Amino acid sequence: MSQIVLNGQIGLLSSRQQLAADGKFFTVQNPTPGTAVVWATLAAYSATANGLFVIRNTNTVGGADIHLDRLWLKQTATAPTGTLSLNFEVFNETGLVLGTGNVATRTPVQLNQGSGKTQSTGAVVQAFSAGAITIPTTAVGTRVQQSAFSIPTGVTVAHDAFMIDFGSDSPIGSKNGGAAARATDPGLFSASADPIIIAPQTTSWINCWWINGAANVPSLEYKLSFVEL
């Protein structure tokens, strides 16, 4: 990775900014800002029916790894009722896996569009679309669980935002349960997950479900960022 030199000083930018400047930082977002994508009412764990994102690394073996950076979700429209805890699992498989059903393939955007900086990506990203993604039950290679984590949400409201940092070195803010549900005041809820590395010719996917999520199907805006190097 190149070093950033400004006024004779090296390393004035954060590591994430340097990665972006070097053309190695990518984002995937919902297609229209302000317009959420319908997800699904999922209130229990499933290894194959709760897909949120599927990320394939199509680089050749020995090429660049994909490192997940951050997942941001914002709930819009009418919030689900009875929610308690937003739960996630990340799996990896040694092979290129395709999610099926409610999927939309999204094009990653490289954040430095300057001359000579743009590089292609080996990431192929499928996002949920009008439902949860179905993960094939039959593995094409070795399938392992990379991480599991949760965000204690309590009963949520429209425009609540949820943020997950993958492999963060900094402490993540906590939330204390209250005596009563919030009315209309949206909040920001965060969690930390393990570092997730998607090696060439492997696939990782993020599953998601909400304990006690009952009436009203969630609609979510999203942004998934990753580094490729």
N, C-alpha and C positions, 0 to 999 in steps of 0.2 A: 504494500500500500504506500502511495506517495505521501510525503510529508507536506504540510501546509506551512509556508513561510510568509509572514506578514510583518513588515517593518523590522526585519532582522530577527524576529522571534519565531521559534518553531513550536508547533503544538498548541496554538491559541484556540483552536476549535476542539469541540468534543469529539470523541471517537466516532459517534454516529454521524456528525457533520463531515468528518474526514472521509468516512466510507461513502457518504453521499457525493462528496466532491470528487471522489475517485471513480464514480460511476458504478458502484457496487451495491447501492441501496435501492430497493424497489417497494412499491406499494400496490395493493389491489383494493379497489373501492367499489361500493355500490354504484351503478351506472349514472344515477341522477341525484345530485345533492338535494336533500330535503324530501326525497321520496324513498320510503323504506321498502324493504323486500319482505314479503310474508314468509314467516318461518313455519313453526308447527307447535302444537300443544303436546309436549312430551314430559311426562311426570315420573318416568322410571328409566333405569339404566337399560341400554341395549347396545351390544357390540356392533350391530350392523344396521340399525334403523334410525340412529340419531346423528347422522352426518351433518356437519356444519361447513367444513372446508376439506377438500382433498388437494394435496400438493404433491405433484410428481416432479422428480428431478431427472430430466431426460439427458443430462450431460453424460458423456462417456465415462466409464470407470477410470479413475485417476484425475478426473476433471474437478470442477468447482462443487463444493458442498453448498447447501442452502441452510442458513441459520435463521430460524424464526426470531423476530424482534418484538413485535407488539401486536395485540389484537384489541381493537376498539369497537364496541357495539353501542348503539343508541336506540332505545326503545321509543317508538312513536305510535300514534293512533291510541286505541284503548288498551290499557295495560291488562295483562292476565290477572285473575283474582287468586288469592290464597297462596301466593308464591312465598317461599322460604329461603331456598338455597339454590343458586345457579351452579350446576356441576359440569365439569369438563373432563374428558380423557383424550390423550393423544396416543395414537398407535403408529407403528412403522412396519413396513413389509419390504422384504428384499425382492423387488419386482415392481413393474409399473402397473398400478391398479387404477381402474376407472370406476368412479362412483356412477350410480344409475338413478333414474327417477327424476327427482326435482333438482336438477343441476343446471347451472349456467357457467360456461367457461369464461373467465375474466382475464383480460390482458394486463400483465404487470407493467407498471410505469416506472422507468428509471429516472431518478430524481434530478440528475444533472444532464440536461439536454444540450450542454455546450458543445461546440465543435471539437471533435476528437475524443470526447468523453463518453459518448453513448456506447454501451455494449449490449449485446443480446443476452437473453437469459434462457437458461435451460428449464426454468420452472413453468409448469403447466398447472394452473390453479382452477379448480372447480369450486363454485360457491353455491350455497343453498338457493333455491328459487321456488317460491310457492310451496314449500314443504321441506322436509328433511331429506338429505341425501341417503340413499341406500348403499351400504358397503357390501361387496360380494362376500358371501359366507365361505366360499372356497378360496383358500389362499393360493397365490401363485408362487410364494416363497415363504421364508420364515417371518412370522408375524409376532411382534412383541408390543407390549404397552410401554410407551416412553414416559408418560406422566399422567397424573390425575390431580385435580385441584378444584377448588370451589370458591364462590363468592357468596357470603351470607347477605342476602338482599332484604329479607323481610318482605312485607307487602309493598309492591312497587307502584310507581305512577308513570304517566306518559313523560317521555323525554329523560328518564333516567339513563345514565351512561355507565358502561361497564368496561374496564380496561385490564388487560392481562399483559404483564411484562415477562418475557421468556428469558431466563437466566440473568435476572437483574441482580446487581451487587448491592443495591440500596434497599433499605427497609420499605415495605409497602404499608401505606396507611390502613388503620383498622376501623371497624364500624362497631358501635355499641348498639345493642337492641334497645328499642324504646318501648314505652308502655302502650303507645297507640300508633296506628298506621299514619303515615304522612297523607295529607290531603292532595295537594297539587304541587308541592315544592320538589322539583327534581333534584337528584343527588348524583354524585360520581362515586362508583364503587370499584375497588381495584383488588388485584391478587397477583401473586408471583408464581410462575411455573418454572419447572426445570429447563435448562438449556435444551432446545430441540434442534438436532442436526439431521438433515435429510441428505444422505449420501447419494452420489450419482447412481442412477438406475434403481433407486428405491422410492417408495411413496410413504408419506405420512398423512394422516387425516385427524381432524379435530371433531370429536363428538360433543354434544351438549344436550342437557336436559335440566328441567326445573322442578325441584321437589314441590309437590302440591299445586303446580301450575294447572289451573282449572279453566274456567270460562275465559273467553277472548283469546284468539290466536295472536301470539306476539308478532309484531312487524319491526324489523331492525334495519337501521343503516349500519354500515360496517367499513372498517379499514384494517387490512392485514398488511403488516410490513415485514420485510425479510432482507437479509444480506446474503450475497452470493460471492463466495471466494474460496 
